[in-house]
Amino acid sequence: MNGMKGLRGGKAIAAIALAGAVAVVMAGCSGSPASNPSDTSGGNSGPATELTLKLGSLMPETGSLAFLGPPQEAGVGLAVQEINDAKAGITIDYTAADEGDTDTKAYETSISKLRSAGITAMVGARHPASPSSSWTGTSRRGS
């Protein structure tokens, strides 16, 4: 039972981290002030450019940690829906993938799926027993 207490704390930390990331993205994409403050032609009519964030998630849908996946996916899905519904100049193109288990090949297939989708950011579960705990990914800078 003590192990479950750690999982709840981890979920809370993950939710706080996701909320922080969403706040940073939203702050960076907010409309800029008018270049001429005396301009009274109706104010800011919305964002000048529409940005798209290709977000991927790697959550356990199968394997021994599958019970953790649905609430995590629901949290990410809710954040994506709220950001897209806000029509604040950013649209999130969301792709979900299965993290699987150390005994399955779902992780390897899912990483290929996310890379081919061209994601620019990824969220996922961070658990020592998950296959993604050892994934380092690749950097666009080649390092």
N, C-alpha and C positions, 0 to 999 in steps of 0.2 A: 504494500500500500504506500510506503514511503516513496517509491518510484513515481507514483501517479502525482504526488505533490510537485515534483520537479517538472513534470510535463505541463502542469497547469501554469507554473511560473514561466516556462519557456513559451507557452502560447501567449501569455500576457506580454512578454518581451517582444515576441514576433509581431504582435498587433501594434505595439507602440512604435516599433521600427518601421512597419509598413505605413502607419499614419504619419510618421515623420517624413518618410520618403515622398508620400503623396503631397504633404504640405510644401516640401521643397520644390517639387515639380510644379505645383500650382502657383507658388510664388514667383518662380522663374518665368512662367508663361502668362502672368497677368498683364493686362493692357498697360502700355506706357502712357505717360501724361502727354497732353497736347504740346506740340513744339511752340505754339504761340498761346500763352496763358490768356490773352485777351480775346481769343477766338470764341465767339458765342454762337457758332453755327450748329448747335445741337449737342455738343459734348462728344464723348467717346461713343461711337456707334458699335463698338465691339473690337475684338482683336484684329490687327492688321493682317496677320497670317495664321493659317490653321496648321498646327503642328500635330504630328502623329508619332506616338511612342509605341513601338512594337515590343510588347511585354510578354514574356514567357514565364510559365511557372512549372516547377518540378516538384510535385507533391505525391506522396504515396497513395496509389489507387489499388495496388495489389501487394501481396506479401504480408509479412508479419506486422508491419506498421500501417496497414491499410485503414485501420480505424481512425487514424489521425488525419487522413486526407480530406474527407468531406467537410469538416468545419474549417479547415485551412482554405480549401478551394472556395467555400462560401464567403469567407472574409475577403479574399482577393476579388472574387466576382462582384461583391457589393461595392468595394472601392472603385473598381473599373466602371461599374454602372453609374455610380454617383458622379464620377469625374466626367464621363461621357454625357450624362444628362445635364450637367452644369453649363455645357456649351460655352466654355471659357477660353476657347481657342486651342484646346488640346483634345485629341481623340486618342484613346488607347485601343490598339489592335491587339487583342489578347489571345494567346495560344497556350493551352494547358497540356501537360504531358505527365506520364506516369513515372514516378521515381523507381517503382518496383521494390525489389529486395536484393540482397546480395546473392541469392540463389537463382535469380531470374535474369533474363537478358533485356528486360523492359527498360532499364536505365540507359543502356547503350543505344537502343533504338530511339528512345525519347530525346537524348542529346542530339542525335542526327536530325530528328524531326524539328527541334527547336532551332538548330543552326540553319537548316534549309528554309525555315520560316523567316529568317533574317532578323531575329529579335535583337533589340538594342539594350534590353535590361531583362534580368531574370530574378524571380523570387522563388524561394523554396524552403522546405523544411531542413533544419539543421539538427540532426540527431546522430550521435556516434555510431548507431547501428545502420544508418542509411548509406546506400552506395554513394550518394553525392557528397558525403562528408570528406571524401578524399579527392574530389574533382577540383582541378585548378583552373580549368577552362583555358582560353587563349585570349591574348590581348590584341586589340587592333593595331597596336604599335609594334607588335612582333616580339614583345618580351615575355 
